[in-house]
């Protein structure tokens, strides 16, 4: 699971609940990486090389989707 969340999400407030869910998935044996995005919003553009394509996203996608 790759979980993204703005610092402040207009639809769900803060990312604290998402971070806790990610931690719970890990405790259950799943892979979960949490990416906190600066700013405020609810949706994002994950185009490779785009603004939100962070150093955390590409390694996750390449590894877990077998695209490397």
C-alpha positions as CSV (number, residue, x, y, z in Angstrom):
1,X,0.0,0.0,0.0
2,X,1.3,3.4,-0.9
3,X,-0.7,6.0,1.1
4,X,-0.5,9.7,0.3
5,X,-2.0,12.4,2.5
6,X,-1.7,16.2,2.5
7,X,-0.7,17.8,5.8
8,X,-4.2,19.2,5.7
9,X,-6.8,17.5,3.6
10,X,-9.9,19.5,2.8
11,X,-12.0,16.4,2.9
12,X,-10.6,14.7,6.0
13,X,-8.6,17.2,8.1
14,X,-5.1,15.9,9.0
15,X,-3.2,12.8,7.9
16,X,-3.0,11.4,11.5
17,X,-5.7,8.8,10.8
18,X,-4.1,7.7,7.5
19,X,-0.7,7.4,9.2
20,X,-2.3,5.2,11.9
21,X,-3.9,3.0,9.3
22,X,-0.6,2.5,7.5
23,X,1.1,1.6,10.8
24,X,-1.7,-1.0,11.4
25,X,-1.3,-2.5,8.0
26,X,2.4,-2.9,8.8
27,X,1.7,-4.6,12.1
28,X,-0.6,-7.0,10.2
29,X,2.3,-8.0,7.9
30,X,1.5,-5.8,4.9
31,X,3.8,-3.3,3.2
32,X,2.6,0.2,3.7
33,X,4.6,3.4,2.9
34,X,3.1,6.7,4.0
35,X,3.9,9.8,2.1
36,X,3.0,13.2,3.7
37,X,2.6,15.9,1.1
38,X,3.1,19.5,2.1
39,X,0.2,21.9,1.9
40,X,-3.5,21.5,1.7
41,X,-5.8,19.6,-0.7
42,X,-7.4,16.3,-1.4
43,X,-6.3,15.1,-4.8
44,X,-2.9,15.0,-6.5
45,X,-1.3,14.4,-9.8
46,X,1.2,11.5,-9.7
47,X,2.6,11.9,-13.2
48,X,6.2,10.5,-13.2
49,X,8.5,13.5,-12.9
50,X,5.6,15.8,-11.9
51,X,5.4,18.0,-8.8
52,X,4.2,15.2,-6.5
53,X,6.4,12.4,-7.9
54,X,8.6,12.4,-4.8
55,X,11.7,10.3,-4.1
56,X,9.4,8.0,-2.0
57,X,7.0,7.2,-4.8
58,X,9.2,5.9,-7.6
59,X,11.1,3.3,-5.6
60,X,7.8,1.9,-4.2
61,X,6.2,1.7,-7.7
62,X,9.3,0.1,-9.3
63,X,9.8,-2.4,-6.5
64,X,6.2,-3.5,-5.7
65,X,4.8,-3.3,-9.2
66,X,7.8,-5.1,-10.6
67,X,8.6,-2.3,-13.1
68,X,12.3,-2.1,-12.4
